[in-house]
């Protein structure tokens, strides 16, 4: 099998890519939350972005796996000794799922800033699962569907993360587009229901009404998420999570009606609730960006679990245009911060 894989990699260009995302209503995609909150229709909204993560598979020394990824030191291990608690442990875990004999060099290139709260690690995982699926397709195995790619990637990530993980990042990376995801807690139904909010033409129009800034400070989602999980398990802030579920449903309804002003108002309410529970979801730059958005009649929210990373805004086109000027003045005063030039990705994993 190892010799066969080496020959395939020498003769074929095996690569895949997947988009990252911006979101609202995250954390509700974690089982810890959506099972007890099932009566309140827990859901998450996200938009896939064309800041894609690319993965390529190259032949390598037998029994070993090497990973090269910008922002990380090169890592090389015998497959049966690869550490899953390594900064690139998720990628080694995925390689271990698909391989028995190693012999692969994984090259990862991301278009999004590192640890930016855009779901980049999950996008990399989706792209890597897709790349291995293409590799094994050359051995006669069927390629994995988008749905199964998302479910498998999430299962492996949760198994090595040490904390509960949500599913929205993997779904955005797999499917692309502008979607609402409804989390199901029944015994026989699928664990999620997908609702497309906008088609291609409508998504192009939405691009004029959103703005994304990177605060320049990397985030660690598990820090804030772990606090939310611990609070929830202890019975704290349950009423606030019900409000967040209601906000997300109302936000989705507002966008479905193209009521961006209402959507912005709901977005700001959801952000205020999260800041009440955990003020550290916004750093100093994030506070300035959010305050600027509110002043300009736009909505603003941190991406993912916050604590650094990115802020995204929603509003009417003229308000977003004015906000962009203010945000540019804010980010230029902060090292590494920037406005992200991106579009909505409609393709998902490729």
Secondary structure, 3 states (H helix, E strand, C coil): CHHHHHHHHHHCCEEEEEEEEEEECCCCCCHHHHCCCHHHCCEEEEEEEEEEEEEEEEEEEECEEEEEECCCCCEEEEHHHCCCCCCCHHHHHHHHHHCCCEEEEEEEEECCCCCCCCCHHHHHHHHHHHHHHHHHHCCCCCCCCHHHHHHHHHHHHHHHHCCCCCCHHHHHHHHCCEEEEEECCCCCCCCEEEEEEECHHHHHHHHCCEEEEECCCCCCHHHHHHHHHHHHHCCCCHHHHHHHHHHHHHHHHHHHCCCHHHHHHHHHHHHHHHHHHCHHHCCHHHHHHHHHHHHCCCEEEECCCCCCCEEEEECCHHHHHHHHHHHHHHHCCCCCCEECCCCECCCCCC
